[in-house]
Amino acid sequence: MIFIIGINLFSQNKEIIALSNEAVKSFTWDIQKTEKGTLMFLDVPYKQDNKNELEYLSLTIAKVKYKNRPDFISVIIPNNIVQSNGIFIKFAKSVKFKNEKRNVELGKENPIRINFEKCGKADCTARIVDGYVIDKINGEKVDIYQNFFEYDFVIFLFVYSNGSNKSVSVPLFSFKNQYKTLL
């Protein structure tokens, strides 16, 4: 009986490791170095509810040499959304409970709204200059860049033109590890 349980646990561990490796691969940023600095790219696939086709949320982080903070963070999504709403950003942490289970806990701050800088025939782009955004509700400067290090997930929320909404969650573990190598 102990032998069977051991095999089952080993099998489950192999599955967990395989899933973990797939997550690392899926959320590993592409890095392009230039004379001026570095660009980090991540394409996150998602599906609109009741649709089979994949859409992509693309993140780009531009870092200039000799500067710790990014020059900008851009978020690009397909233009089939309510463009005047912009895109909302929310952060979350992974928390461990007493029973060893993990859960995601949203940050206490309100979602931050970012207007699109431009919308073209295929997509819309929101740009976060120097990693800061001014919260339109209270006028405070929010450090989005720092939140990428303090939280475990960044969640992007937007509304489709048909009225449905979507949230796309991006784990930040890979970003944290890869960005540190650029400093």
Rosetta blueprint (number, residue, H / E / L):
1 M L
2 I H
3 F H
4 I H
5 I H
6 G H
7 I H
8 N H
9 L H
10 F H
11 S H
12 Q H
13 N H
14 K H
15 E H
16 I H
17 I H
18 A H
19 L H
20 S H
21 N H
22 E H
23 A H
24 V H
25 K H
26 S H
27 F L
28 T L
29 W L
30 D E
31 I E
32 Q E
33 K E
34 T L
35 E L
36 K L
37 G E
38 T E
39 L E
40 M E
41 F E
42 L E
43 D E
44 V E
45 P E
46 Y E
47 K E
48 Q L
49 D L
50 N L
51 K L
52 N L
53 E L
54 L E
55 E E
56 Y E
57 L E
58 S E
59 L E
60 T E
61 I E
62 A E
63 K E
64 V E
65 K L
66 Y L
67 K L
68 N L
69 R L
70 P L
71 D L
72 F E
73 I E
74 S E
75 V E
76 I E
77 I E
78 P E
79 N L
80 N L
81 I E
82 V L
83 Q H
84 S H
85 N H
86 G L
87 I E
88 F E
89 I E
90 K E
91 F E
92 A E
93 K E
94 S E
95 V E
96 K E
97 F L
98 K L
99 N L
100 E L
101 K L
102 R E
103 N E
104 V E
105 E E
106 L E
107 G L
108 K L
109 E L
110 N L
111 P L
112 I E
113 R E
114 I E
115 N L
116 F L
117 E L
118 K E
119 C E
120 G L
121 K L
122 A L
123 D E
124 C E
125 T E
126 A E
127 R E
128 I E
129 V E
130 D L
131 G L
132 Y E
133 V E
134 I E
135 D L
136 K L
137 I L
138 N L
139 G L
140 E L
141 K E
142 V E
143 D E
144 I H
145 Y H
146 Q H
147 N H
148 F H
149 F H
150 E H
151 Y L
152 D L
153 F E
154 V E
155 I E
156 F E
157 L E
158 F E
159 V E
160 Y E
161 S L
162 N L
163 G L
164 S L
165 N E
166 K E
167 S E
168 V E
169 S E
170 V E
171 P E
172 L L
173 F H
174 S H
175 F H
176 K H
177 N H
178 Q H
179 Y H
180 K H
181 T L
182 L L
183 L L
